[in-house]
Amino acid sequence: MTEHEGIFPTFFLSGFECSTFLWKDQGRRNLIDETQHATHVEEDYAHLRRLGIAVTR
């Protein structure tokens, strides 16, 4: 992990889409299911650690 001045421990931040919403004409979308983040959460965060990314929303 790279250290630098600032409020976050690394320069780059990351995030995983986790919205669920209802489209007027197309029904409900659940991006947690579509991206399979819930199934692969440990792998997803391990990948970020290998990349040196220490902050995720």
N, CA, C and O atoms as a GROMACS GRO file, in nm:
protein
  228
    1MET      N    1   0.084  -0.117   0.000
    1MET     CA    2   0.000   0.000   0.000
    1MET      C    3   0.089   0.123   0.000
    1MET      O    4   0.183   0.133   0.079
    2THR      N    5   0.058   0.216  -0.087
    2THR     CA    6   0.135   0.340  -0.098
    2THR      C    7   0.083   0.440   0.004
    2THR      O    8  -0.038   0.459   0.018
    3GLU      N    9   0.174   0.503   0.075
    3GLU     CA   10   0.132   0.604   0.171
    3GLU      C   11   0.162   0.742   0.115
    3GLU      O   12   0.266   0.763   0.051
    4HIS      N   13   0.072   0.835   0.138
    4HIS     CA   14   0.089   0.973   0.096
    4HIS      C   15   0.007   1.062   0.188
    4HIS      O   16  -0.077   1.013   0.264
    5GLU      N   17   0.030   1.191   0.181
    5GLU     CA   18  -0.046   1.283   0.262
    5GLU      C   19  -0.190   1.290   0.213
    5GLU      O   20  -0.215   1.289   0.092
    6GLY      N   21  -0.282   1.298   0.304
    6GLY     CA   22  -0.423   1.308   0.269
    6GLY      C   23  -0.508   1.228   0.365
    6GLY      O   24  -0.456   1.167   0.458
    7ILE      N   25  -0.637   1.228   0.341
    7ILE     CA   26  -0.727   1.158   0.432
    7ILE      C   27  -0.741   1.009   0.400
    7ILE      O   28  -0.788   0.932   0.484
    8PHE      N   29  -0.702   0.968   0.280
    8PHE     CA   30  -0.712   0.828   0.241
    8PHE      C   31  -0.573   0.767   0.231
    8PHE      O   32  -0.476   0.836   0.198
    9PRO      N   33  -0.561   0.637   0.260
    9PRO     CA   34  -0.428   0.574   0.259
    9PRO      C   35  -0.370   0.553   0.119
    9PRO      O   36  -0.250   0.531   0.106
   10THR      N   37  -0.452   0.559   0.015
   10THR     CA   38  -0.403   0.545  -0.122
   10THR      C   39  -0.466   0.652  -0.210
   10THR      O   40  -0.571   0.707  -0.178
   11PHE      N   41  -0.400   0.681  -0.321
   11PHE     CA   42  -0.450   0.783  -0.414
   11PHE      C   43  -0.578   0.739  -0.483
   11PHE      O   44  -0.673   0.817  -0.494
   12PHE      N   45  -0.581   0.613  -0.530
   12PHE     CA   46  -0.697   0.563  -0.604
   12PHE      C   47  -0.800   0.504  -0.509
   12PHE      O   48  -0.766   0.441  -0.409
   13LEU      N   49  -0.926   0.526  -0.542
   13LEU     CA   50  -1.038   0.468  -0.470
   13LEU      C   51  -1.117   0.383  -0.568
   13LEU      O   52  -1.107   0.401  -0.689
   14SER      N   53  -1.195   0.291  -0.516
   14SER     CA   54  -1.271   0.202  -0.602
   14SER      C   55  -1.413   0.188  -0.549
   14SER      O   56  -1.446   0.238  -0.441
   15GLY      N   57  -1.495   0.119  -0.625
   15GLY     CA   58  -1.631   0.092  -0.580
   15GLY      C   59  -1.693  -0.018  -0.662
   15GLY      O   60  -1.651  -0.046  -0.775
   16PHE      N   61  -1.793  -0.080  -0.604
   16PHE     CA   62  -1.868  -0.185  -0.674
   16PHE      C   63  -2.013  -0.138  -0.684
   16PHE      O   64  -2.072  -0.094  -0.585
   17GLU      N   65  -2.068  -0.149  -0.802
   17GLU     CA   66  -2.206  -0.105  -0.822
   17GLU      C   67  -2.299  -0.194  -0.742
   17GLU      O   68  -2.293  -0.317  -0.751
   18CYS      N   69  -2.386  -0.133  -0.664
   18CYS     CA   70  -2.476  -0.211  -0.578
   18CYS      C   71  -2.617  -0.154  -0.576
   18CYS      O   72  -2.689  -0.172  -0.479
   19SER      N   73  -2.656  -0.087  -0.682
   19SER     CA   74  -2.789  -0.027  -0.689
   19SER      C   75  -2.896  -0.132  -0.716
   19SER      O   76  -2.872  -0.231  -0.784
   20THR      N   77  -3.010  -0.108  -0.662
   20THR     CA   78  -3.132  -0.180  -0.700
   20THR      C   79  -3.237  -0.073  -0.724
   20THR      O   80  -3.258   0.014  -0.640
   21PHE      N   81  -3.302  -0.080  -0.836
   21PHE     CA   82  -3.399   0.024  -0.868
   21PHE      C   83  -3.504  -0.030  -0.963
   21PHE      O   84  -3.487  -0.133  -1.027
   22LEU      N   85  -3.614   0.042  -0.970
   22LEU     CA   86  -3.726   0.004  -1.055
   22LEU      C   87  -3.732   0.099  -1.174
   22LEU      O   88  -3.751   0.220  -1.157
   23TRP      N   89  -3.717   0.043  -1.294
   23TRP     CA   90  -3.733   0.122  -1.416
   23TRP      C   91  -3.880   0.125  -1.451
   23TRP      O   92  -3.951   0.025  -1.438
   24LYS      N   93  -3.926   0.241  -1.496
   24LYS     CA   94  -4.068   0.259  -1.525
   24LYS      C   95  -4.121   0.152  -1.620
   24LYS      O   96  -4.225   0.091  -1.594
   25ASP      N   97  -4.051   0.129  -1.731
   25ASP     CA   98  -4.101   0.038  -1.835
   25ASP      C   99  -4.029  -0.097  -1.841
   25ASP      O  100  -4.072  -0.185  -1.916
   26GLN      N  101  -3.921  -0.114  -1.765
   26GLN     CA  102  -3.839  -0.234  -1.781
   26GLN      C  103  -3.829  -0.320  -1.656
   26GLN      O  104  -3.756  -0.419  -1.655
   27GLY      N  105  -3.899  -0.286  -1.551
   27GLY     CA  106  -3.897  -0.368  -1.430
   27GLY      C  107  -3.779  -0.336  -1.340
   27GLY      O  108  -3.708  -0.237  -1.359
   28ARG      N  109  -3.759  -0.422  -1.242
   28ARG     CA  110  -3.654  -0.402  -1.142
   28ARG      C  111  -3.518  -0.447  -1.193
   28ARG      O  112  -3.507  -0.550  -1.261
   29ARG      N  113  -3.414  -0.368  -1.159
   29ARG     CA  114  -3.275  -0.408  -1.186
   29ARG      C  115  -3.204  -0.420  -1.053
   29ARG      O  116  -3.219  -0.335  -0.965
   30ASN      N  117  -3.130  -0.525  -1.038
   30ASN     CA  118  -3.052  -0.548  -0.918
   30ASN      C  119  -2.907  -0.567  -0.962
   30ASN      O  120  -2.868  -0.676  -1.004
   31LEU      N  121  -2.828  -0.461  -0.953
   31LEU     CA  122  -2.692  -0.467  -1.004
   31LEU      C  123  -2.600  -0.551  -0.916
   31LEU      O  124  -2.492  -0.592  -0.960
   32ILE      N  125  -2.639  -0.577  -0.793
   32ILE     CA  126  -2.562  -0.670  -0.710
   32ILE      C  127  -2.566  -0.809  -0.773
   32ILE      O  128  -2.464  -0.876  -0.784
   33ASP      N  129  -2.685  -0.850  -0.815
   33ASP     CA  130  -2.698  -0.980  -0.882
   33ASP      C  131  -2.632  -0.979  -1.019
   33ASP      O  132  -2.563  -1.075  -1.056
   34GLU      N  133  -2.652  -0.872  -1.095
   34GLU     CA  134  -2.598  -0.867  -1.232
   34GLU      C  135  -2.446  -0.869  -1.234
   34GLU      O  136  -2.387  -0.931  -1.323
   35THR      N  137  -2.382  -0.803  -1.139
   35THR     CA  138  -2.235  -0.803  -1.135
   35THR      C  139  -2.179  -0.922  -1.057
   35THR      O  140  -2.059  -0.948  -1.061
   36GLN      N  141  -2.265  -0.994  -0.987
   36GLN     CA  142  -2.229  -1.109  -0.903
   36GLN      C  143  -2.131  -1.072  -0.792
   36GLN      O  144  -2.055  -1.156  -0.745
   37HIS      N  145  -2.135  -0.946  -0.749
   37HIS     CA  146  -2.045  -0.902  -0.642
   37HIS      C  147  -2.072  -0.976  -0.511
   37HIS      O  148  -1.979  -1.010  -0.439
   38ALA      N  149  -2.198  -1.001  -0.481
   38ALA     CA  150  -2.231  -1.072  -0.356
   38ALA      C  151  -2.170  -1.212  -0.354
   38ALA      O  152  -2.128  -1.261  -0.248
   39THR      N  153  -2.165  -1.275  -0.469
   39THR     CA  154  -2.108  -1.410  -0.479
   39THR      C  155  -1.955  -1.407  -0.473
   39THR      O  156  -1.893  -1.498  -0.418
   40HIS      N  157  -1.895  -1.303  -0.530
   40HIS     CA  158  -1.749  -1.295  -0.544
   40HIS      C  159  -1.685  -1.187  -0.457
   40HIS      O  160  -1.576  -1.139  -0.488
   41VAL      N  161  -1.751  -1.149  -0.350
   41VAL     CA  162  -1.706  -1.036  -0.270
   41VAL      C  163  -1.562  -1.053  -0.220
   41VAL      O  164  -1.484  -0.959  -0.228
   42GLU      N  165  -1.526  -1.169  -0.171
   42GLU     CA  166  -1.390  -1.191  -0.120
   42GLU      C  167  -1.288  -1.178  -0.231
   42GLU      O  168  -1.183  -1.117  -0.212
   43GLU      N  169  -1.317  -1.236  -0.347
   43GLU     CA  170  -1.227  -1.225  -0.463
   43GLU      C  171  -1.214  -1.080  -0.509
   43GLU      O  172  -1.105  -1.034  -0.543
   44ASP      N  173  -1.327  -1.008  -0.511
   44ASP     CA  174  -1.326  -0.868  -0.556
   44ASP      C  175  -1.235  -0.784  -0.469
   44ASP      O  176  -1.152  -0.708  -0.520
   45TYR      N  177  -1.249  -0.795  -0.337
   45TYR     CA  178  -1.166  -0.714  -0.247
   45TYR      C  179  -1.020  -0.760  -0.247
   45TYR      O  180  -0.930  -0.678  -0.233
   46ALA      N  181  -0.996  -0.889  -0.263
   46ALA     CA  182  -0.858  -0.938  -0.272
   46ALA      C  183  -0.790  -0.881  -0.396
   46ALA      O  184  -0.673  -0.846  -0.393
   47HIS      N  185  -0.865  -0.873  -0.505
   47HIS     CA  186  -0.810  -0.816  -0.628
   47HIS      C  187  -0.771  -0.670  -0.607
   47HIS      O  188  -0.665  -0.626  -0.653
   48LEU      N  189  -0.854  -0.594  -0.538
   48LEU     CA  190  -0.821  -0.454  -0.510
   48LEU      C  191  -0.696  -0.444  -0.424
   48LEU      O  192  -0.611  -0.358  -0.448
   49ARG      N  193  -0.683  -0.531  -0.323
   49ARG     CA  194  -0.563  -0.529  -0.239
   49ARG      C  195  -0.438  -0.555  -0.321
   49ARG      O  196  -0.336  -0.490  -0.301
   50ARG      N  197  -0.445  -0.651  -0.416
   50ARG     CA  198  -0.330  -0.680  -0.502
   50ARG      C  199  -0.294  -0.560  -0.588
   50ARG      O  200  -0.177  -0.539  -0.621
   51LEU      N  201  -0.394  -0.480  -0.624
   51LEU     CA  202  -0.370  -0.360  -0.705
   51LEU      C  203  -0.322  -0.242  -0.620
   51LEU      O  204  -0.285  -0.137  -0.674
   52GLY      N  205  -0.323  -0.259  -0.488
   52GLY     CA  206  -0.280  -0.151  -0.400
   52GLY      C  207  -0.389  -0.049  -0.371
   52GLY      O  208  -0.359   0.062  -0.324
   53ILE      N  209  -0.513  -0.083  -0.397
   53ILE     CA  210  -0.626   0.007  -0.370
   53ILE      C  211  -0.680  -0.026  -0.230
   53ILE      O  212  -0.721  -0.139  -0.203
   54ALA      N  213  -0.678   0.074  -0.143
   54ALA     CA  214  -0.715   0.050  -0.004
   54ALA      C  215  -0.847   0.112   0.037
   54ALA      O  216  -0.890   0.096   0.152
   55VAL      N  217  -0.914   0.183  -0.054
   55VAL     CA  218  -1.041   0.247  -0.020
   55VAL      C  219  -1.145   0.208  -0.124
   55VAL      O  220  -1.122   0.219  -0.244
   56THR      N  221  -1.260   0.161  -0.076
   56THR     CA  222  -1.369   0.119  -0.164
   56THR      C  223  -1.499   0.172  -0.108
   56THR      O  224  -1.522   0.167   0.013
   57ARG      N  225  -1.583   0.220  -0.195
   57ARG     CA  226  -1.714   0.267  -0.149
   57ARG      C  227  -1.816   0.155  -0.163
   57ARG      O  228  -1.933   0.174  -0.129
   0.00000   0.00000   0.00000
